Amino acid sequence: MASSTLPITCFQPRNNRTLTITHNLQALQFRVPKTQRVVRRLSVVGEVSTVGPPPPPAFGFGGESKAEQTASLKLKLLSVVSGLNRGLAASGDDLQKADAAAKELEAIGGPVDLSVDLDKLQGRWKLIYSSAFSSKTLGGSRPGPPTGRLLPITLGQVFQRIDILSKDFDNIVELELGVPWPFPPVEVTATLAHKFELIGSSKVKIVFEKTTVKTLGNLSQLPPLEIPRLPDALRPPSNTRSGDFEVTYMDSDTRITRGDRGELRVFVIW
């Protein structure tokens, strides 16, 4: 027999603790404790239940489950940052929309605990958005060469390759370098090698080790070139070897981080 639901307002009688309710032409009787003077939602399948408050709903607003809401918010974030060329084309309004969409996803995902979910950090991640690139420099909020017409450098794809066993953390940047006509542009991949360690439950500290440049295309046969790092005494104070960021959202295919200089970055597994 299918269950039906009947909302009923129960007022505790002063001299009688037995209520009689008619549902589907059937009289149902039950006793109400003296302390209960609240509205009940009664499920009638031959009996009436009046115990305790209902359990929390399994669905969110609009009837969506948490998984469905998460998928919807992920799609919303990806839609907001698509077309922004990793953030290089982002306006002030774009930055605000991306930040708001990221906060919605962070809120539903809850706190990240890398001490438990460190394995999710493993792999090759593709950067699809960085708020720092709106500064129009390859360094983002850190020192770096400008993009555009001042230097003939075009930014390609950017990846992070993370190995949780060796603690290797490599930023891999594809670049196209302009050369005098009639020669074609030179394509290179720059790998900025770091080591990483966890700080607390969700913060990651990275320490720079070296930069290696490898040519692609017609010049791919050339050996990789390791760029020497300036001695600490010769480097400007702002050019530090280390940095940190907080992982604010992470699942099996999407990761959001916020850097020590306020940078918002969005990655997808690749």
C-alpha positions as CSV (number, residue, x, y, z in Angstrom):
1,M,0.0,0.0,0.0
2,A,1.5,3.4,-1.0
3,S,2.3,5.8,1.8
4,S,0.4,9.2,1.8
5,T,1.3,12.3,3.8
6,L,-1.2,14.4,5.7
7,P,-0.1,17.7,7.5
8,I,-2.1,18.0,10.8
9,T,-2.0,20.7,13.5
10,C,-2.3,19.0,16.9
11,F,-3.5,21.0,19.9
12,Q,-3.1,19.2,23.2
13,P,-6.5,18.8,24.9
14,R,-6.6,19.7,28.5
15,N,-8.7,16.7,29.7
16,N,-8.0,14.1,27.1
17,R,-4.7,12.8,25.7
18,T,-6.2,10.8,22.9
19,L,-6.7,12.4,19.5
20,T,-8.9,10.9,16.8
21,I,-8.0,11.7,13.2
22,T,-9.9,10.7,10.1
23,H,-7.9,10.0,7.0
24,N,-9.3,8.2,3.9
25,L,-12.5,7.6,5.9
26,Q,-10.6,5.6,8.5
27,A,-10.5,6.7,12.1
28,L,-7.0,6.6,13.6
29,Q,-6.3,7.1,17.3
30,F,-3.0,7.8,19.1
31,R,-1.9,9.2,22.4
32,V,0.1,12.5,22.5
33,P,2.6,13.2,25.3
34,K,1.8,16.2,27.4
35,T,4.9,18.0,26.2
36,Q,4.1,17.8,22.5
37,R,2.2,20.9,21.2
38,V,3.8,21.2,17.7
39,V,2.8,20.7,14.1
40,R,3.4,17.1,12.9
41,R,3.6,15.7,9.4
42,L,2.0,12.2,9.7
43,S,2.7,9.4,7.3
44,V,-0.3,7.2,7.3
45,V,0.2,3.5,6.4
46,G,-2.1,2.0,8.9
47,E,-0.4,3.9,11.8
48,V,0.6,7.4,12.8
49,S,4.0,8.4,14.0
50,T,4.6,11.4,16.2
51,V,8.2,10.9,17.3
52,G,10.9,13.6,17.3
53,P,11.9,16.2,14.6
54,P,12.4,14.9,11.0
55,P,16.0,14.1,9.9
56,P,17.9,16.6,7.8
57,P,16.9,16.5,4.1
58,A,19.1,14.6,1.8
59,F,18.5,17.1,-0.9
60,G,19.4,20.8,-1.2
61,F,17.4,23.7,-2.5
62,G,15.6,22.9,-5.7
63,G,15.6,19.2,-5.0
64,E,19.3,18.8,-6.0
65,S,21.6,16.5,-4.2
66,K,25.0,17.8,-3.0
67,A,26.7,16.0,-5.8
68,E,24.4,17.6,-8.3
69,Q,24.9,21.0,-6.8
70,T,28.7,20.5,-6.8
71,A,28.7,19.5,-10.5
72,S,26.5,22.6,-11.3
73,L,28.9,24.9,-9.4
74,K,31.9,23.4,-11.1
75,L,30.3,24.0,-14.5
76,K,29.5,27.6,-13.5
77,L,33.1,28.3,-12.5
78,L,34.5,26.8,-15.7
79,S,32.0,28.8,-17.8
80,V,33.0,32.0,-16.0
81,V,36.8,31.6,-16.6
82,S,36.5,30.2,-20.2
83,G,37.5,32.6,-22.8
84,L,39.7,34.6,-20.4
85,N,43.0,33.1,-21.8
86,R,44.0,31.7,-18.4
87,G,43.3,35.2,-16.9
88,L,45.4,37.2,-19.3
89,A,42.3,38.7,-20.8
90,A,40.4,39.2,-17.5
91,S,38.9,42.6,-16.6
92,G,38.2,43.8,-13.1
93,D,34.6,42.5,-13.5
94,D,35.8,39.1,-14.7
95,L,38.1,38.8,-11.7
96,Q,35.1,39.5,-9.3
97,K,32.9,37.0,-11.1
98,A,35.6,34.3,-11.1
99,D,36.2,34.9,-7.4
100,A,32.5,34.7,-6.5
101,A,32.1,31.4,-8.5
102,A,35.1,29.9,-6.8
103,K,33.8,30.8,-3.3
104,E,30.5,29.1,-4.0
105,L,32.3,25.9,-4.9
106,E,34.7,26.2,-2.0
107,A,31.7,26.6,0.4
108,I,29.9,23.5,-0.7
109,G,33.1,21.5,-0.8
110,G,34.1,22.3,2.8
111,P,37.6,22.4,4.3
112,V,40.3,20.5,2.5
113,D,42.4,18.1,4.6
114,L,45.6,17.1,2.6
115,S,46.8,14.9,5.4
116,V,43.9,12.6,4.5
117,D,43.5,13.4,0.7
118,L,47.1,13.9,-0.3
119,D,46.7,11.2,-3.0
120,K,44.3,13.5,-4.8
121,L,47.1,16.0,-5.3
122,Q,49.1,13.5,-7.4
123,G,49.3,13.9,-11.1
124,R,49.5,16.5,-13.9
125,W,47.2,19.5,-13.6
126,K,46.4,22.0,-16.3
127,L,46.0,25.6,-15.3
128,I,42.8,27.1,-16.8
129,Y,42.7,30.3,-14.9
130,S,45.0,32.5,-12.8
131,S,43.9,35.9,-11.4
132,A,47.5,36.9,-11.3
133,F,47.8,36.8,-15.1
134,S,45.5,39.9,-15.3
135,S,48.7,41.9,-14.4
136,K,49.8,41.0,-18.0
137,T,53.1,39.6,-16.9
138,L,54.2,35.9,-17.0
139,G,55.2,36.2,-13.4
140,G,51.7,37.1,-12.4
141,S,51.8,38.8,-9.0
142,R,55.6,38.0,-8.9
143,P,58.4,39.5,-11.0
144,G,58.3,38.2,-14.6
145,P,58.5,39.3,-18.2
146,P,55.5,41.2,-19.6
147,T,53.3,39.7,-22.3
148,G,52.2,41.6,-25.4
149,R,54.2,43.7,-27.8
150,L,57.0,44.7,-25.5
151,L,58.6,41.3,-25.8
152,P,57.8,38.7,-28.5
153,I,56.7,36.0,-26.0
154,T,53.4,34.2,-26.2
155,L,52.2,32.1,-23.3
156,G,51.0,28.6,-24.2
157,Q,49.7,26.0,-21.8
158,V,50.7,25.9,-18.1
159,F,50.8,22.7,-16.1
160,Q,51.7,21.5,-12.6
161,R,53.2,18.1,-12.2
162,I,53.1,16.8,-8.6
163,D,54.6,13.7,-7.2
164,I,53.5,13.1,-3.6
165,L,56.2,10.4,-3.1
166,S,59.3,12.3,-4.2
167,K,57.8,15.7,-3.2
168,D,58.6,17.1,-6.7
169,F,56.4,20.0,-7.7
170,D,57.1,21.3,-11.2
171,N,55.5,24.2,-12.9
172,I,55.7,23.6,-16.7
173,V,55.2,26.5,-19.0
174,E,54.9,26.3,-22.8
175,L,56.2,29.5,-24.6
176,E,56.6,30.7,-28.1
177,L,59.5,33.1,-28.7
178,G,59.4,35.5,-31.6
179,V,62.5,35.7,-33.8
180,P,63.4,38.0,-36.7
181,W,61.7,37.4,-40.0
182,P,61.8,35.1,-42.0
183,F,62.5,32.5,-39.3
184,P,59.6,30.8,-37.6
185,P,58.9,31.3,-33.8
186,V,60.8,29.1,-31.5
187,E,58.7,26.9,-29.2
188,V,60.1,26.0,-25.8
189,T,59.0,24.4,-22.6
190,A,60.3,25.8,-19.4
191,T,60.2,23.6,-16.3
192,L,60.5,25.3,-12.9
193,A,61.4,22.5,-10.5
194,H,60.4,22.8,-6.8
195,K,60.1,20.6,-3.8
196,F,57.0,20.8,-1.7
197,E,55.9,20.2,1.9
198,L,52.6,20.4,3.7
199,I,51.9,23.1,6.3
200,G,48.9,22.3,8.4
201,S,46.0,20.6,6.7
202,S,45.5,22.5,3.5
203,K,48.6,24.7,2.9
204,V,51.5,23.7,0.6
205,K,54.9,25.3,0.6
206,I,57.1,25.1,-2.4
207,V,60.9,25.8,-2.6
208,F,62.4,26.5,-6.0
209,E,65.4,24.4,-7.2
210,K,66.1,25.0,-10.9
211,T,64.7,26.0,-14.3
212,T,65.2,23.8,-17.4
213,V,64.3,24.9,-20.9
214,K,63.7,22.4,-23.7
215,T,63.1,23.4,-27.3
216,L,60.3,21.8,-29.3
217,G,59.4,21.4,-33.0
218,N,62.3,21.6,-35.5
219,L,64.8,22.3,-32.7
220,S,63.6,19.4,-30.4
221,Q,66.9,17.5,-31.0
222,L,68.7,20.1,-28.9
223,P,69.5,19.0,-25.4
224,P,67.7,20.7,-22.5
225,L,69.3,23.8,-21.1
226,E,69.5,24.4,-17.4
227,I,69.4,28.0,-16.5
228,P,71.7,28.8,-13.6
229,R,70.1,30.4,-10.6
230,L,71.4,33.7,-9.3
231,P,73.3,33.5,-6.0
232,D,71.1,34.6,-3.1
233,A,73.3,37.7,-2.6
234,L,72.7,38.9,-6.1
235,R,68.9,38.3,-6.3
236,P,66.5,41.1,-5.5
237,P,64.7,40.8,-2.1
238,S,61.3,40.3,-3.9
239,N,62.7,37.3,-5.9
240,T,62.4,34.7,-3.2
241,R,62.9,30.9,-3.7
242,S,59.8,29.8,-1.9
243,G,56.1,30.5,-1.8
244,D,53.0,28.9,-0.4
245,F,49.4,28.5,-1.4
246,E,46.3,27.0,0.2
247,V,44.2,24.3,-1.5
248,T,40.6,25.6,-1.0
249,Y,38.8,23.0,-3.1
250,M,39.9,19.6,-4.5
251,D,38.2,16.5,-5.9
252,S,39.3,13.9,-8.4
253,D,39.4,16.3,-11.4
254,T,39.3,19.9,-10.2
255,R,41.5,22.0,-7.8
256,I,41.2,25.6,-6.6
257,T,44.2,27.3,-4.8
258,R,44.7,30.7,-3.3
259,G,48.3,31.9,-3.2
260,D,50.2,33.8,-0.6
261,R,49.7,37.0,-2.6
262,G,46.0,36.5,-3.1
263,E,46.2,34.7,-6.4
264,L,43.2,32.6,-7.3
265,R,44.1,29.6,-9.5
266,V,41.9,26.9,-11.0
267,F,43.3,23.6,-12.3
268,V,41.8,20.5,-13.9
269,I,43.5,17.1,-14.0
270,W,45.1,16.4,-17.4
